[in-house]
């Protein structure tokens, strides 16, 4: 609550400019930086959950591609500009490196 007292203009430490009502109102509004700090903990968990979801999606896509790869003839792979060995090398990569 000390920051509220400081922003109110009643504190003698308050800069003279901040005692003007318009500027006091302007500087008391939330900013993106203040919002980011306030939600940093929530943002950390959201980012972690998003990362795990991306990894799971990549894992599923690579698993499905592996099943489809075994059924594809070499001519179909050549249409995509791939060889079987190149496609299998791509599948051998860990899903987080795709």
ChimeraX attribute file (.defattr): number of C-alpha atoms within 10 A of each C-alpha:
attribute: neighborCount
match mode: 1-to-1
recipient: residues
	/A:1	6
	/A:2	8
	/A:3	8
	/A:4	10
	/A:5	11
	/A:6	16
	/A:7	18
	/A:8	17
	/A:9	18
	/A:10	11
	/A:11	12
	/A:12	9
	/A:13	8
	/A:14	14
	/A:15	12
	/A:16	9
	/A:17	11
	/A:18	18
	/A:19	18
	/A:20	12
	/A:21	11
	/A:22	10
	/A:23	11
	/A:24	15
	/A:25	13
	/A:26	10
	/A:27	11
	/A:28	13
	/A:29	8
	/A:30	9
	/A:31	10
	/A:32	8
	/A:33	9
	/A:34	11
	/A:35	10
	/A:36	12
	/A:37	12
	/A:38	11
	/A:39	11
	/A:40	12
	/A:41	11
	/A:42	12
	/A:43	13
	/A:44	11
	/A:45	11
	/A:46	11
	/A:47	12
	/A:48	12
	/A:49	12
	/A:50	12
	/A:51	13
	/A:52	12
	/A:53	12
	/A:54	14
	/A:55	16
	/A:56	14
	/A:57	13
	/A:58	17
	/A:59	16
	/A:60	13
	/A:61	13
	/A:62	19
	/A:63	14
	/A:64	11
	/A:65	15
	/A:66	16
	/A:67	11
	/A:68	10
	/A:69	17
	/A:70	11
	/A:71	9
	/A:72	11
	/A:73	10
	/A:74	13
	/A:75	12
	/A:76	13
	/A:77	15
	/A:78	11
	/A:79	9
	/A:80	8
	/A:81	10
	/A:82	14
	/A:83	15
	/A:84	17
	/A:85	9
	/A:86	12
	/A:87	15
	/A:88	15
	/A:89	10
	/A:90	15
	/A:91	16
	/A:92	11
	/A:93	11
	/A:94	11
	/A:95	18
	/A:96	12
	/A:97	8
	/A:98	11
